[in-house]
């Protein structure tokens, strides 16, 4: 991956993370100020309907954001994964060992902490995956506050862990959060995938062709019982990366570059605004200590940092991999803390785990995510602030 592209990506993600934080704060304001809370509720419940002949999709705006716009986010994630596997850091197995081991441990440990606190409650156990995710935009946004004192190698290490973490989240959603399946819709989705693969094999480089078939794929997956956002990942892996169009652009790379600002500055902030609102009325400190929010918060804050830092330390001692010379152990600890920033992906998994009518829907899961994320962000920032004091700004 060219160094200029890496710098552009990190700059965009960092700026997007700051916008993401602002959108979350705005959601808390709207959900707690009298009058604005009513507007906020009407905004999320606003009905949106698309009808083409007998085909009808009618959902409140919240679900269009979570099922539709987040499919575009997952399309971008899929494009990033494909590029990294074919041409980037993940194309060299030796470069995958440390971040790969750290990411797997960082997924497993938070889930185990959550399960330990909620064992025996079947409904609560559906949320075991909520604290397993890392929000790359939010984490890079915190790193941006420290400026150039943070070595680029540390940012890239965080980026690698977060990308593998996203892959883990995709697998978890596909395996554990699939509802009752519709075989007819799955067959239609399979046909769409076959067409996408044929377009790739035939050397078609027009992005519009993939988008048309991809839209049909999204509708089929939406109706199948598999979560619709996974259609974005499948679509991404079929778009050519090495072929070039008439203008000399690789379609996958061009689409990734085009989608980045829309995802960073519109889709993710809108998702945060729609999902981060928690009414504080009636809440007390004891609410955070309930098993579901406590399991999420402790999983994000303790599970992530202990698993990632401990796994990297052990792997380096066993000579399974080596850290860059720019990265000190205190810096690695600070970065491990920032991996506990779950936010976007954690809120998204929470929306899959709990549905309206569940006792933990809407408040308990969001309270745990926001508590764990804020604790990880503040602690990670402070540790990195002191760990990088000797580096020039």
KOLMARNU-97831 format. One record per residue: x, y, z of N, C-alpha, C in turn; residue in three letters. Coordinates in steps of 0.02 Angstrom, whole numbers, plus 32768, in hexadecimal, padded with zeros to 4 digits. Each point is the difference from the previous one (the first is absolute). Layout:
<nodes>
XYZXYZXYZala;...
</nodes>
This chain:
<nodes>
802B7FC480007FD5803C8000802C803E8000unk;7FFC802D7FCE802C803A7FFD7FF9802B803Eunk;8039801F801580008027803E7FD1803B7FFCunk;7FF9801F7FC47FD280397FF97FB87FEB800Bunk;7FEE7FC47FE77FBC7FE7800A7FF37FF28049unk;80327FE680237FF97FF280487FF580418025unk;802780347FF17FF9804080217FBB801E7FF4unk;7FE87FFB7FC27FBE801B7FEF7FC97FDB8026unk;80077FBD80037FCF7FD880247FFE8013804Aunk;803A8004801F8003801080487FE48045800Dunk;801080307FD47FE8804480097FB480027FFBunk;7FE57FDD7FCF7FB87FFF7FF77FDC7FDD803Aunk;801B7FC680167FE17FDC8037800380298040unk;80398023800B80068027803D7FCD80398001unk;7FFA80247FC97FCF80367FFC7FBA7FE48008unk;7FF27FC77FE07FBF7FE180057FF17FEC8048unk;80347FEA80257FF67FED80457FEA803A802Bunk;801C803B7FF37FED803C80267FB880127FF1unk;7FEB7FFB7FC07FBA800D7FEE7FD37FCC8021unk;80177FC380047FDA7FCA80207FF280108049unk;8034801880237FF9801280477FCC80388007unk;800380327FD37FD1803880037FB87FE87FF4unk;7FF77FD07FD17FBD7FE77FF17FE47FDA803Cunk;802A7FD980237FEA7FDC803B7FEB80308037unk;80288035800A7FEF803280337FBE80237FEFunk;7FF6800E7FC07FC180207FEA7FC47FD2800Dunk;80097FBF7FF77FCA7FD0800D7FED8001804Aunk;80328005802C7FF2800380487FDA80408012unk;801280377FDE7FDC803F800C7FB87FFA7FEAunk;7FF57FE77FC37FBC7FFB7FE57FD47FD18029unk;801E7FCB801B7FD77FCF80247FF380158048unk;801D803880177FF7801480467FE58046800Aunk;7FFB80287FCC7FE5804380067FB57FFE7FF0unk;7FD58018802F7FB87FFF7FF37FEF80247FBFunk;7FD77FE17FD97FED801B7FBE802B7FE17FCAunk;804180028009802D7FE17FCF7FFA7FB48001unk;7FF07FE5803B7FF97FB780047FC67FE77FD6unk;7FCB80297FFC7FC67FEE7FD6801480027FB6unk;802480357FED801980067FBB802D7FC57FEFunk;802B7FEE802F802F7FC87FF67FD97FBF7FF4unk;7FCD7FF480297FD87FC37FF87FDB7FFE7FBEunk;7FE380397FEB7FDD80037FC080317FF67FC6unk;803C801A800780337FF87FCC80107FB67FF6unk;800B7FDB803680127FBA7FFA7FC67FD57FE7unk;7FC3801480127FC57FD97FEC7FE180157FBEunk;801E80327FDF7FE4801A7FC27FFB7FC97FCCunk;7FC47FF27FE67FF77FC97FD0801D80107FBBunk;80257FD17FE5801B80077FBC7FEE7FC27FDAunk;7FE280097FC57FE77FC77FD9801980057FB8unk;80167FC87FE680147FFB7FB97FD67FC87FE1unk;7FDE800F7FC97FD57FCE7FE0800E7FFF7FB5unk;800D7FC37FE780087FF57FB87FD27FC67FEEunk;7FC680107FE47FCF7FCC7FF17FEB7FDD8040unk;80037FBD80017FEC7FDC803C803580018038unk;803D80147FEE8036800280317FFA803E802Bunk;7FFD7FF680427FF88038802E80327FF88039unk;80238037800F802B8004803B7FE9803C8029unk;7FE37FF280397FE78035802C801E7FF78045unk;80298031801680227FFC804080048046801Eunk;800680048043800F8042801D804780157FEDunk;800D804080048041801B7FEB803A7FDE8025unk;7FF67FF0804080367FE0802680177FC07FDFunk;7FD17FD77FE880147FC17FE0801E800B7FBBunk;7FEA80347FDC802180107FC1804A8012800Cunk;800C8023803680458012801180287FC28013unk;7FE37FD5802B80247FC6801A80077FC87FCDunk;7FCE7FF77FD680027FC97FCF801880177FBCunk;7FF0803D7FED801280197FBD804180257FFEunk;800480378025803D80297FFD803D7FDB801Dunk;7FF47FD5803280397FDA801B80177FCA7FD0unk;7FD77FED7FD080177FD27FCC803680227FD6unk;7FFB80427FF7803480257FDB80408002802Aunk;7FF980088041803A7FFD802C80237FBC7FFAunk;7FD97FCA8000801E7FBE7FFA801C7FF57FBAunk;7FE480207FCD801F7FFE7FBE8046801D8002unk;8007803980238042801F8007802F7FD38027unk;7FE77FE18037802A7FD2802680177FC67FD5unk;7FD37FE57FD780137FCA7FD4803480147FCDunk;7FFA803C7FE5803280187FD0804480078021unk;8001801A803F803F80068024801F7FBC800Eunk;7FD77FD0801480187FBD800D801E7FE07FC1unk;7FDC80077FC880187FE27FC28043801E7FECunk;800580438005804080207FED80397FEA802Eunk;7FF27FFC804180357FED802E80167FB87FF5unk;7FD17FD37FEF80117FBA7FF580277FF77FC0unk;7FED80247FCA80207FF67FBF804080297FF7unk;8000803D801C8039802D7FF1801E8021803Eunk;7FDE7FFE803880178025803A80277FD78032unk;7FFC8015804080277FE080347FEE7FB68009unk;7FC27FEE7FF37FEC7FBB800C80157FD17FC9unk;801E801B7FCA80197FD57FCB80407FDD8014unk;802080188036803D7FE0801A7FEF7FDF8043unk;80007FBE80037FEC7FDD803E80258018803Eunk;804080117FF980278014803A7FE580408020unk;7FDF802A7FD87FE6803F80197FBC7FF88022unk;7FE27FC57FF97FBD7FF5801A80017FE28046unk;80397FE1801280027FD7803D7FEE8029803Eunk;80248037800E7FF48026803D7FBA80208002unk;7FED80277FCD7FBD801D80037FC97FCB7FFEunk;800D7FC97FDC7FCE7FCB7FFC7FF47FDF8044unk;80367FEE80237FF97FE280427FE080318030unk;801580407FFD7FE48032802C7FB5800A7FF4unk;7FEC80017FC07FB9800B7FF07FD67FC58017unk;80177FC37FF57FD97FC580157FF87FFF804Cunk;8037800E80247FFB800280497FD280398016unk;800480397FDB7FD6803A80117FB77FF57FF1unk;7FF07FCF7FD87FBA7FED7FF47FE87FCF8035unk;802B7FCF80117FEC7FCB802D7FF880178048unk;80318025801A7FFF801280477FC3802A8015unk;7FEF80357FDB7FC4802680137FC07FD77FFFunk;7FFA7FD37FCF7FC67FD57FFD7FFC7FD2803Cunk;80397FE7801780017FD4803A7FEE80268040unk;8018803D80067FEF8029803B7FB5800D8001unk;7FE480127FC77FB8800C7FFD7FD97FC08012unk;80157FC77FE37FDE7FC1800D80037FED804Aunk;8039800D802080087FEE80467FCE8027802Cunk;7FF1803E7FED7FD3802980297FB77FF47FEFunk;7FF27FE27FC77FBA7FF97FEA7FEB7FB77FF6unk;802A7FD280167FF17FB97FF67FBE7FEE8022unk;7FD77FDB7FDD7FC07FEB801D7FC5802A7FE9unk;800D803B7FE37FCB802B7FE580027FFA7FB4unk;7FD27FD97FE480027FF17FB97FFB803E7FD5unk;7FD5803080147FF8803D7FD88040802A8004unk;801B8009803C803D80278008803A7FE17FDBunk;80047FBF7FFD80387FDE7FDF8002800E7FB5unk;7FC980167FE3800180127FB9802F803B7FF3unk;801180268034802B803A7FF680497FF3800Dunk;80157FC0800180467FF18011803380207FD1unk;7FEC800C7FC1802F801A7FCF8005804C8000unk;7FD5802280277FFF80497FFE8045801E8013unk;80227FE780348041801F8012803C7FE77FD8unk;7FF47FD77FCC80397FE47FDC801D802D7FCAunk;7FDC80367FEF801280297FC68029803D8012unk;802780197FD18027803E80077FE980317FCAunk;7FF5803E80157FEC80357FD1803F80247FE8unk;80157FF17FC3803F801B7FE67FFD804C7FF9unk;7FC7801B7FE97FFB80487FF5800680268043unk;7FDC7FE980328001801F804280467FFC801Eunk;80207FC57FFB80437FF6801C8033802D7FDFunk;7FFD80047FBD802F802C7FDD7FF0804A800Dunk;7FC1800F800E7FEE80448013802180148041unk;80037FD280318023800E803F804B80077FF4unk;801C7FD47FD6804880067FF0800F80437FDFunk;7FD1801A7FD8800B80407FDE800980398031unk;7FE27FFA803C80078034803280478006801Aunk;80287FCB7FF7804680018017803080177FC9unk;7FE680097FC48029801A7FC980387FD17FECunk;8037801E7FE980377FD97FE3802C7FDF8035unk;7FF0800A804080267FDF80357FF67FB47FFDunk;7FC87FEA7FE47FF37FB87FFA80237FE77FC1unk;802C7FCE800680237FE67FC57FD07FE07FCEunk;801080087FC17FD57FE47FCC7FFA7FB48006unk;80357FE080187FFF7FB780077FCC7FEA8033unk;7FF4802880347FCD7FEF80317FBA80077FE1unk;7FF680347FD97FC080097FDE7FF27FC67FD0unk;80347FEA7FDC7FF77FC97FD17FF27FBF8024unk;80207FF6803A7FF37FC480277FB77FFF8018unk;7FE8803A80187FBA800680147FD37FF37FC4unk;8012801B7FC77FD87FF87FC37FFB7FB67FEDunk;80387FDC800480017FB97FEE7FD37FD78030unk;8006800E80417FD67FDD80317FB6800E7FF2unk;7FF0803F7FF37FBA80137FF67FE37FE07FC1unk;80287FFA7FCB7FE87FE27FC17FF27FB6800Bunk;802D7FDC80237FF47FB9800F7FC47FFA802Funk;7FFA802F802D7FC78002802E7FBF80077FD8unk;8000802A7FCD7FC480087FD57FEF7FBF7FDDunk;80347FDB7FE97FF47FC07FE17FDF7FD08031unk;80198001803E7FE17FD780347FB88012800Cunk;7FF1804280007FBB801680097FD37FE87FC8unk;801A80017FC27FD97FE87FC77FEE7FB68009unk;80317FD880157FF57FB9800A7FCD7FF48038unk;8007802680377FD27FF980397FB980117FEBunk;7FF780367FDA7FBD80147FEA7FE27FC97FD3unk;80297FE67FD37FE77FCD7FD17FEC7FC08024unk;80277FEC80327FF57FBF80217FCC80048038unk;8004803680297FD98001803E7FC2802D7FFDunk;7FFC802D7FCE7FC8802E7FFF7FD97FFA7FBFunk;7FF27FC37FEE7FD77FF07FC67FBD7FE78017unk;7FCA801E7FE87FBC7FEE80157FE77FC47FD7unk;7FBF7FF380057FE17FCA7FD9800D800C7FB6unk;80187FCC7FDE801680087FBB7FC77FF47FCFunk;800180297FCB7FD27FF77FC880287FE27FC6unk;7FF17FC27FEF80277FDE7FCC7FF880227FBCunk;7FC5801A7FF27FF580227FBF802C803E7FFBunk;8003802780368029803D7FFF804A7FEE7FFEunk;80147FCA802380467FEA7FFD80137FEA7FB9unk;7FD17FDF7FDE800C7FEB7FBB800A803D7FD3unk;7FD68034800B8007803E7FD980438021800Funk;80147FFF803F8041801D801380397FD97FE0unk;7FFA7FBD7FFF80337FD67FE08006800F7FB6unk;7FC7800C7FDE800180117FB9802380437FF5unk;7FF28030802C802080427FFA804C7FFA8009unk;80157FD7803180487FF6800B80207FE07FC3unk;7FDE7FCF7FE2801A7FE07FC4800A80337FC7unk;7FD0802D7FF8800680347FCD803B802E800Funk;800A8012803F8038802B801380437FDE7FF2unk;80047FC0800F803E7FDB7FF2800D7FFD7FB5unk;7FCB7FF57FD880097FFD7FB8801680447FE5unk;7FE48037801A801580427FEB804B8009800Cunk;80177FE7803980488005801080297FD67FD0unk;7FEB7FC27FF580267FD37FD4800080197FB8unk;7FCA80227FEB7FFD801A7FBC802780427FF8unk;801C801880378028803D7FFD7FD880407FFCunk;7FC27FFE80167FD6803D8001801C80308034unk;800D803E7FEC801E8031802D7FD2803B800Funk;7FC380007FE77FD18036800E7FE17FF48045unk;800D802F802D7FE77FF980447FB37FFD8001unk;7FE080257FD37FB780027FFF7FE27FBB7FF7unk;80207FD57FD97FE67FBC7FF57FFF7FD98042unk;80358007802780047FDE80407FCD801D8032unk;7FF580427FFD7FD28020802E7FB77FEA7FF3unk;7FEE7FF97FC07FBC7FEA7FEF7FF37FBA801Cunk;802E7FD27FF17FF87FBB801980077FFF804Cunk;802C802B801B8009800380497FC180178024unk;7FDA802E7FE17FC18016801E7FCE7FC78003unk;7FFC7FDA7FCA7FD47FC5800080177FCE8036unk;80417FF78006801C7FD380337FEB80188046unk;80058042800C7FEE801B80427FB77FF28010unk;7FD4800A7FCF7FB87FF4800C7FF47FB6800Funk;80227FD47FDA7FF77FB8800B80197FEB8044unk;803A801A8014801C7FEE80427FD4801D8037unk;7FE6803D7FF67FD4801F80317FC27FD4800Dunk;7FE67FE17FCB7FC47FD7800680107FB88016unk;80417FEE800280137FBA800B80047FEC8049unk;800B8031802D800C7FF18046804880098014unk;802E80017FCE80468012800D8003804C8001unk;802A801C802C7FFE80498006801780217FBFunk;7FDC80337FEB8009801E7FBE804580207FF7unk;801F80168036804180217FF980357FD17FE3unk;7FF77FBF800880317FD07FE6800180017FB3unk;7FCA80187FE1800080077FB8803780307FE9unk;800D80338028803580307FEF80447FDF7FFDunk;800E7FD2802F80407FDE800180087FD37FC3unk;7FCB7FD97FF180027FD47FC6800B80287FC0unk;7FDC80377FF98007802A7FC5804880197FFAunk;801D801580378044801C7FFF80327FCD7FE5unk;7FF97FC1801380317FCE7FEC7FFA7FEC7FB7unk;7FCA80157FDE7FF97FEF7FB98015803A7FD3unk;800B803B801A801380397FD7804A7FFC7FF0unk;801580057FC180467FF77FED802E80338021unk;803A7FE780178032802B801E803C800B7FD1unk;80107FCE7FD8803C80047FD77FF180147FB7unk;7FC37FF47FE97FEE80167FBD7FF5804C8001unk;800780217FC77FF780497FFC7FCC80107FCBunk;7FDC8038800C7FCE80157FCF801F802C7FCAunk;7FD6801D7FD6801880287FC88028803D8017unk;7FF38017803D8024803B801A803D7FED8029unk;800F7FBF8002803C7FEA80247FF67FF6804Aunk;7FC17FFC80177FF17FF780477FF07FB6800Funk;801A7FE780377FEB7FBF80197FBC800A8023unk;7FCB7FDE7FEA7FBD800D801B7FFC7FFD804Cunk;801D7FCB801E7FFA7FF980498024803A8024unk;803B80117FE88026803680207FDD80437FF6unk;7FE5800B7FC57FDD803F7FF17FC18006802Bunk;7FDA7FC980067FC3800180288010800B804Aunk;80357FDF80188014800980468011804A800Eunk;8026801D7FD38014804680077FC3802E7FFFunk;7FCF7FF07FD67FC4802A7FF97FD27FF9803Dunk;7FFC7FC3801C7FD27FF480388019801C8042unk;804280058009801D801380407FE1803F801Eunk;7FFF80387FDC7FE4803C801F7FB67FF98011unk;7FD97FDD7FD67FB97FF8800D7FF57FD6803Funk;80287FCB80087FF97FD6803C80188024803Eunk;803A80227FFB801E8020803A7FD8803C8018unk;7FE480267FD27FE2804080137FB380017FFCunk;7FE17FCA7FE57FB87FFF7FFF7FE37FC0801Eunk;80137FC67FE67FE07FC28014800E7FEF8049unk;80407FFF801480107FEE80467FE780358031unk;800880417FF47FE38030802E7FB47FFB8005unk;7FDE7FF47FC87FB77FF880027FED7FC28028unk;80267FCA7FF77FF47FC38028800A800F804Aunk;803580248010800D801180477FC8802B801Cunk;7FE980317FD97FCA802B80187FC07FD8800Bunk;7FF37FCF7FD57FC27FDA800580027FCB8037unk;803B7FEB801480057FC7802E801E80108044unk;801D803C80098022800F803F7FD580258032unk;7FC280117FEF7FD68025802D7FE87FD6803Bunk;80118016803C7FEA7FDE803D7FDF8033802Dunk;7FC07FF780107FE0802E8030801A7FF28047unk;801A80338020801E7FF880427FCD80028039unk;7FC380157FF07FCD800580347FF37FBB801Funk;80057FFD80427FF37FC18023803D7FD38005unk;803780127FDD803C7FD8800480288012803Eunk;80207FCF801D802C800C803980427FDB7FF4unk;8030800D802B80417FDF7FF97FF97FB48003unk;7FCF7FEA80277FF67FB880077FEC7FDF7FBEunk;7FE480287FD17FEB7FE47FC0803C7FE67FD9unk;803980218008803D7FEA7FDD80187FBD801Cunk;7FEE7FF1803E80177FC380217FD47FC47FF2unk;7FCA800A7FDB7FD77FC77FEC80287FD37FD2unk;7FF17FBE7FFE802B7FD17FDC800C80117FB7unk;7FCC80167FDA800A800E7FB9802E803C7FF4unk;7FF1803C801B802D80387FF480447FF58020unk;80037FE0803A80417FF3802080297FD07FD6unk;7FE07FCC7FE580247FD07FD6801D80217FC2unk;7FD9802D7FE2801880237FC48039802F8012unk;7FF68029803480338032801380407FDF8016unk;7FFC7FCD802B803C7FDE801880227FD97FC8unk;7FD87FE47FD3801D7FDD7FC78028802F7FD4unk;7FE4803A7FF2802480317FD6803E801B8024unk;7FF88014803F80378022802280367FD08017unk;7FEE7FCA802280337FD2801A80107FC87FCEunk;7FCC7FE47FE2800B7FC87FD3802D80117FC6unk;7FF280387FDF802780147FC68049800E8012unk;800B802B803380458014800F80297FC58019unk;7FE47FD7802C80277FC8801C800F7FCD7FCAunk;7FCE7FEF7FD7800A7FCD7FCC803280177FCBunk;7FF8803E7FE8802C80177FCA8047800C8019unk;8008802480378043800D801A80227FBE8015unk;7FDB7FD58024801E7FC1801780137FD37FC7unk;7FD57FFC7FCB800F7FD57FC7803D80187FDAunk;800480427FF4803A801B7FDC803F7FF68028unk;7FFD800D8042803C7FF7802B80187FB77FFDunk;7FD17FD0800680127FBA7FFF801C7FEB7FBCunk;7FE080187FCA80177FEF7FBC8046801A7FF3unk;800E803E80168043801D7FF780337FD88029unk;7FF07FEF803E802E7FD9802A800E7FBB7FE2unk;7FCC7FE37FDF80097FBF7FE0801D80067FBAunk;800E803E7FEB801E800E7FBE7FD37FEA7FC6unk;7FBF8006800B7FD17FF37FCA7FF8803C7FD3unk;8016803980177FFD803E7FD9802780358025unk;8007803A7FE080278036801E7FDB80427FF6unk;8003802B80337FE480437FFC8030802F7FDEunk;7FE680347FE1802A80347FE5802980208037unk;803C80187FF0802B801E80337FE38041801Bunk;7FD2801E7FDB7FE1803F80177FCE7FF58038unk;7FE97FC180087FCA7FF2802F801D7FE88042unk;7FF28024803680157FEB80427FC77FDA8021unk;800F7FDD80367FCB7FDA80237FCA802E801Dunk;8011803A801D7FCA802D80167FD480177FC6unk;801F800D7FC57FD880137FC67FD07FC77FEDunk;801A7FC380017FD67FC67FEF7FC67FFA8031unk;800D800E80407FCA7FFC80317FCA80357FF1unk;8016803C7FF07FD080347FEE7FD77FEE7FC3unk;80217FE37FCE7FDC7FEA7FC37FD07FC88011unk;80147FD2802C7FD47FC980147FC2801B8023unk;8008803480277FC68021801F7FD1801D7FCCunk;801C80207FCD7FD6801D7FCB7FDA7FCC7FD9unk;80197FC27FFF7FDB7FCB7FDE7FBF7FEF8025unk;7FF98018803E7FC27FF780257FCA80327FECunk;800F802B7FCF7FCD802D7FE67FD67FD87FCEunk;7FC77FEA80177FD67FD57FD67FD080297FD5unk;7FDB802A801E7FD0802F7FE47FDB7FE77FC3unk;801380167FC27FD67FF27FC67FEF7FB67FF8unk;80347FD67FFD7FF47FB97FF57FDD7FE0803Cunk;80108016803D7FDF7FE5803B7FB680138001unk;7FF1803F7FF17FBA80147FFC7FDB7FDA7FCAunk;80227FF47FC87FE17FDC7FC97FF17FB88014unk;802F7FDE801F7FF57FBB80167FC97FFF8035unk;7FFE8033802B7FCB800580327FBB80047FE0unk;7FFC80247FC77FC080057FDD7FEA7FBE7FE2unk;80307FD27FF57FEF7FBD7FE67FF07FD1803Aunk;8023800980387FF87FD280387FBE80098023unk;7FEC803F800A7FC2800F80257FD080247FD2unk;7FC17FED80047FCC801E7FD67FCC8020802Cunk;7FD6802D7FE47FCB802080287FD67FCC8025unk;7FF8800C80417FDC7FD0802A802F7FDA802Funk;80407FFA7FEC80317FE1802D800E802F803Bunk;800C7FE5803C800C802C8039804080297FFBunk;802E7FEC7FD4804080237FFC8006802C7FC2unk;7FCA80047FDA800280267FC28000804C800Dunk;802D80247FDF7FFC80487FFF802580258036unk;80027FE4803E802080248037803C7FDB801Aunk;7FF57FC2801780367FDA8021803C7FF77FD3unk;7FF57FEB7FC180387FF47FD4802480417FEEunk;7FDB80357FF2801F80407FEE8026801D803Bunk;7FE47FF9803C80218019803C80437FDE800Aunk;80027FBE7FF6803F7FDB8006803280147FCBunk;7FE980087FC3802D80137FC9801F8045800Cunk;7FD68030801180198044800A802E8004803Dunk;7FEF7FDD8036802B8001803C80447FE17FF1unk;80007FC57FE2803F7FDE7FEF802980277FCEunk;7FDE801E7FCE802380277FCD8021803E801Eunk;7FDA80258028801B803D801F803A7FF0802Eunk;7FFA7FCC802980367FED802D803E7FED7FD9unk;7FF87FDA7FCB80397FEB7FD78020803B7FDCunk;7FD6802E7FE6801A803A7FDC8028802E802Eunk;7FE4800F803B8022802D802F80407FE1801Aunk;7FFC7FC08016803C7FDF801B80357FF87FCAunk;7FEB7FEC7FC380317FF87FCA802280427FEEunk;7FD880367FFE801D80427FF1803480148035unk;7FEE7FF78040802E8014803680407FD77FFFunk;7FFA7FBE7FF6803B7FD67FFE802D80147FC6unk;7FE3800A7FC5802880137FC6801D80468007unk;7FDB802D8022801A8044800B80417FFD8028unk;80027FD88034803D7FFC802880357FD47FDEunk;7FEA7FCD7FDB802F7FD27FDF802580217FC7unk;7FE380357FE2801E80207FC5801D80458011unk;8006801080408018804380138045800F7FE5unk;802A7FCE7FFB8045800C7FEA800780057FB5unk;7FCA7FF27FDB800380057FB77FEF80467FEAunk;8020801A7FCC7FF180447FE87FBA80037FE3unk;7FDD8038800A7FBD80097FE5800280147FB8unk;
</nodes>
